[in-house]
Amino acid sequence: MLSNAKLKYYDSEVLRLPAATRTKYHEQVDRLITTLSRSVKEKTKIKITRVVKAGSFAKFTILRKSVDDPVDVDVVFYISGRELDSSSFESLSADIYELLVGVYPNKAVEDFEIQKKAATVRFKGSGLAVDIVPVVESGPDGYGFQFDASGGKTKTCAPCQIQFVRNRKVKDANFRTLVRLGKKWKNYNEIPGLKSFHVENIFAYLQDKHGPCEKIELRLQAFFLFIAQSELQTVVSFPENRGTIPTFTDPVVIIDPVNNDNNTAARISENEREAIVTAANNAWELVHHASTEDDIDLWKELFGPRFKIED
């Protein structure tokens, strides 16, 4: 069995974003926020009430850039004074897109794109992609509504999502390492339908159920085993989900820890569920053999050729 120190070495040397790179990304994002905020104020009637760096970058679970692992930062712009409908999202996205093009006149139009929930700008130099996510403010404490291209809206809370991971990190110093390991497995093996958010939530669910882990490898095995044995047909929810949780008919149900009405896994199809379960079962068997046979090459089948546990 690999010691915590060896797996933390791999995490530190290969997976985790180096401090210097993180600082560079912060500076790049801060410049974008400052310039875009000024442009919004001068050229539109959009009222920005709050800006929050969110996603895996803010949660410290982001992977450093590699062939398998793109690097992106979510920046949530809280907007007030907008109606909660699809036209609001369309106009917000269009305005932000045009403003981004104006802020970066020397960048090719291909560097910008409108996604379901965000406008994205890509920086070729650093490889960083920044998703500008407009959220219509609704209530206190960072809650608001996020829109998608179909006109649907979802209640969310970026600061609450960050705090959710911070709370697990306080209880288990290995939590973020585990999330990065799970994300690397997902990315390297191109697991269909499984998102980083799902990986994070399943590890949080296991921590809530079993407490902090003593051995990173054992909790990693438990992650694969949970998916394989439950076949992802167990409803995943959290102590934060106070009150009633609706009944969902989707193949996989992973409740958003900040919104009981949001199944974060709603887009996973039945075929994808089966593929994820098969991949997890194979991964569990691989970890078991790699551990009992002390075979580093088997670990590389799980995480890729850059897996290493020492110099």
N, C-alpha and C positions, 0 to 999 in steps of 0.2 A: 504494500500500500504506500502511495506517495504521501510524504509528510506535508503538513500545512506549509512549512517553509519552502518546499520545492514547488508547490503549486502557486504560492505567493510570488516566488521568483519569476515563474512564467508570466504571471499576471503583471508584475512590476516591469519586467524587461520587454515584454511583447505586447500585452493587451492594453494596459492602462495608459492614458494620455499623459505624456511627460509634462511636468510643471511649466517648463519654458514654452512648450507648444500651447498649453492651456492659456498662458498669459498672452501669447501672440493672438490667439483666437479671441480672447476677451477684448483686446485692444481693437481688433478689426471689427468686431460686433458693436462695440461702444461707439466707434466712429460712424458706423452705419446708423445706429439708433439716433445719435445726435443730429446727423445730417438729415435723415428722413423725418424726424420729429419737427425740425425747423421747416422743412419743405411742406409738411402737412399743415402746419400752423399758418404759413404764409400764403399757400395756394388753394386751400380747401376750407370748408366749414366743419371738417371732422374735428371732434374734440377728443384728444387723447388724455385719459385720466391716469393712466398707469402703464408702465412698460416692464415686463418680467421676462428674464431669460429662463427658459423652461426646457423640458425634455431631458434626455440622457445627459446633456452637457451640464445642466444645473443639478442633476441628481448624482453627478460624478460616476455614472455607469457607462459613459461613452467609451468606445473603443478607439484606439489610435488608428489613423488612416492606413489601409492596406488594400490589396487587390480585392479582397472579399468584403472589406469594411469601409463604406463611405463615411464621411464625417459631416454631420449637419448639426446646426444649432437652431432651436425653436425660440423665436422672440415673439411674445404675446403682447399685442397692442390693445389695451382696453379702451373701448370707445363708448362714449355716452351720447344720448340724444338721438339714437337711431331706432327705427321701428324694427321689430323682431320678425322679419319676413325674408323670403329668398331674394327679393330685389335689393334689400339692404346689403346682403352678402355680395351680390353681383356688383353693386356700385362701389362698395368698399374695396373689393378685389381689383376692380378696374382702376379706381383712383390710385391705389397703392402701386399697382403695376406701372402706371404712367409716371408716378413720382419716382419710382426706382430707376426707370429709364432716364429720367431727367437728372437724377442724382449721379448716375454713372454714365455720362454721355459717350464715353470712349469704349464702353463694353458692348459686345455684339448683342443683338436682340435675343439670340439663342441662349444667352446666359440668364435669361429671365423666363419664368414660366408660371402659369397659374395652375395650382393644384386644387384638390377638392376643398381643402381647408386653409390654404395659404398661398401667398405669392412667394416665389423662391428666387434668390439671386445666388449665383455660383461664382466664386472667386478662383480663377484658374491658378493663380500663383500658389496659394496655400492649399487648394483643393477643398476649401470649406464651402459648404452650402448653408445659407441662412434662410430659414422659413419664417416669413412675416405672417403671423397668425392674428387676424382681427377677431376680437371677442367683444360682443356688445355687453357692456356692464349691466349686471342685474343683481342688486343686493350687495351686502357688505362682504368683506373678507375674501375678495378675489374671485367671487362667483360671477359667471356670465354665460352668454350663449355663443357657441361656435357653430358656423354654418357649413354645409357641404354643397356641392354643385347641384344636387338634386332639389335643393330648397329646404332640406331638413335641418333642424337645429338641435344641438346637444348641450345640456347644461354642464359646465366644467369649472374647474378652479385650479389654475396653474400653481399658485403657492401651496395649496393643499396637497397636490400630487408630489411636490418636492418634499414637503413635510412627511408624507407617507413613507418615503424611502429613508429619510433622515431618522425617523423613529425606529425603523428596522435596523439601521446601521448602529444606533445607540445600543440596541439590545444584542447585536451580533456584529463584531468587528469584521467578520468575514463576509457579510451580506453582499457588499458591492463586488467583491472578488467573485462570488458565486454567480451573480448576475452577468458579469462580464464573461465568465466561462460559458454560461448558457447561451449568451448572445453569439459568442465566437463559434460554438457548435452549430447553432442555427444558421449563421451566415456561411460558414465553410461548407456545410452539407446542403445548403440551399433548401431548407425545410419549407415546403409550400404552406402559405397561410399563417404561419406562426410569426408573430411580430415581437419586437423587443419588449413591448409593454406586457405581452402575455408571459414572457419568460420571467420578467421582474415580478409579476403578480403571483405566479406559481411558486416562486421561491419565497415570497412573502407569506403565502398561504401555508407553506410547509413550516416556516418559522413560527407562525401563529399557533400551529397545531402541535409542533414537537419542541419548540423552544430553540435557542441558539445552538449552532452546531459546534461540536468539539473537533470533528475531523471534516475538512472541506471535501475530501473525496467521498466520504460516506453521504454527505448531504447532496453531492452531485449525483451519486447513484440513486438516492431517494427521489431526486427530481425526475430522472429518467423512468424509474420504477413507478412513480405516481402516474405519469402519463400513460405508461404501458398497461398498468393494471386497471386504472380507472377508465381507460380508453377515452379520456377527456369527456366523460359523461357525468362526472361529479360537478355540481355547481360550486364554483370557486367564489367565495365572498370573504369579507373581513369584519373585524370588530367595528371599523369605521362605518359600516353599512347599517346604521341604526334604523329602526322602523321596518316597514314592509318591503320585501323584495318581490317584484312581479314574477309571474311564471312566464318563462321564455320557451319558445319551441325550436330555437336554433340548435344545430348539432352540437355546438360547444357554448357554454355559458361561463364567462368570467366577468363578474360584476365590477364595474368601475368603483373604486373605493371612495370617490367623491360624489357619486350619483347612482343611487339604487336603480334608476330607470334605464341605465345605459349598460347594455351587454357589450363589452369591448371586443368580444370574439364573434359578434353577429355576422361578420363577413366570412368566417371560416365555413367552407362548404363541407358536405359529408365526405366527399372524396379526399379533401384536404385533411379532415380529421383522421381518416384512416391512414393517410400517408404519414402524418405526424406521429401517430401511435406506433406505426411500424418502425419509423426512424428512431424513436425513443427506445423501443424494445431492442433494436440492434445496438444502440449506443450503450444501453445497460449491459448487454452481453460483452461488448467490446471493453468497457471499463473493467468489468469483472475479470476478464482474461488478461488484460494489460496489467492489472494489479497483482493477480496471483502468479503470473509469469514474469513480472518485473520487466516488461517489454516496452521500451520507449517507442518503438515503431508502431505499436498498436495505438498508443496515445496520439501519434501523428495522424492516424486514420480518423481520429475523432476531431482533432483541432487543426490539422494541417501541418505542413513540413517545418514550420517555424516554431513548433512546440519544443521547448527546452526547459530544463529544471536546474541547470547549472552552467557555468562558463565552460 
